[in-house]
């Protein structure tokens, strides 16, 4: 017998063993499901024992799948609640029948809805992992636990449809173009009306579109200075009040597409998501058949000035600002960075473009502190202030604390541009090389890049902007040498509060 024949025989034995294991596992899972149904029936009739024996049994079976646990008889719960907690499920398990999802199909009914609800009528039909609401899903859980929200509540979507039509665009049917949001998410309650009403499936939108007015104090100054003109349509009055179309988007990740965008395999992505969220989503590991994940992160909001239909019109000019959240500056006016001034400048330029007959768009992402979070951000601020940081060392302290200088990962950012039908950008109101490269790599050309004007840069924000330019950010002005950069300093603690300087001296010496 040749070595090749021997190897083939060994491989066949391994394959047969795996097939037998698969059959045994399926039968085992089916038996467990049947047992659970009997246990639940007995629990509902009050015939299950309580006490240490039961706790021991739950502990011994903690590794079984699907994993279940009996709640104490006196545990308060809703009438529709069950006596067991399902930690994970497996494909082929009894009763599991996820609604088919054909990501990228141009027909929404053939593509299928995003179904993630754990409502009793829907839990076995889920084709997504996670929960609606992104980072707010925890508050939903708290509302249910505290009995402020009935777990059986089903939304009434009457009169909630979008006031303007957006899409569909060709990009929606390309599975590689949009991988971090559901292109049909704003139409779900209406496209899948029959499935909701007749099938009892809990299907919810992940996108909402509305119209509103925007009023910021700087915009009044913009009108007074002549930078903005009142036209009664977009800029409504002398106070700078603006008419705007808004779109709110919750993240929906198509895992194979996200993995491909980052150049990694899907299994590596799933394992990292599972392990680095404290094992919060075991189905990332056990349900390889489910390709959608609704992560507990912030979403984004689109602000469109002028006719929304013009965003996708290649024959008119588009001015765009992609802005990442900075609560301290955007909301409370901190002058340590250029975030709010650049945001206001972006809004002004978007309005001007719309008034010229084009389109103006501002997209606001919830990625506070370079997606490192506000706690890390403030720690970095402290580290910079204590040593009166030079611009040349600006990013080093972030890396010292967080291990990386930026976690916004702009590779997923262009998805919203594809969703809006944008095929080119005439004026990109951003200096970020990462944002520029991510957009261009997705096949959307940028004709002009517009940096923030020098007169809008706060004194203490000079360190940040010079450090960014030195690191590769776009500028039409001078790029400093390292020697010049070493002379640019930010405001130190003694310039903020002398009591802090005294505390620093006591703490360090």
Secondary structure, 3 states (H helix, E strand, C coil): CCHHHHHHHHHHHHHHHHHHHHHHHHHHHHHHHHHHHHHHHHHHCCCCCCCHHHHHHHHHCCCCCCCCCECCCCCCCCCCCCCECCCCCCCCCCCCCCCCCCCCCCCHHHHCCCCCCCCCCCHHHCCEEECCCHHHHHHHHHHHHCCCCCCCCCCCCCCCCCCCCCCCCHHHHCCCCCCCCCCCCCCHHHHCHHHHHCCCCCCCCCEEEEEEEECCHHHHHHHHHCCCCCCCCCECCCCCCEEEEEEEECCCEEHHHHHHHCCCCHHHHHHHHHHCCCCCCCHHHHCCCCCEEECCCCCEEEEEECCHHHHHCCCCCEEEEEEECCHHHHCCCCCCCCHHHHHHHHHHHHHHHHHCCCEEEEEEECCCCCCCCHHHHHHHHHHHHHCCCEHHHCCHHHHHHHCCCCCCCHHHCCHHHHHCCCCEECEECCCCHHHHHHHHHCCCEECCECCCCHHHCCHHHHHHHHHHHHHCCCCCCCCCCHHHHCCCECCCHHHCCHHHHHHHHHHHC
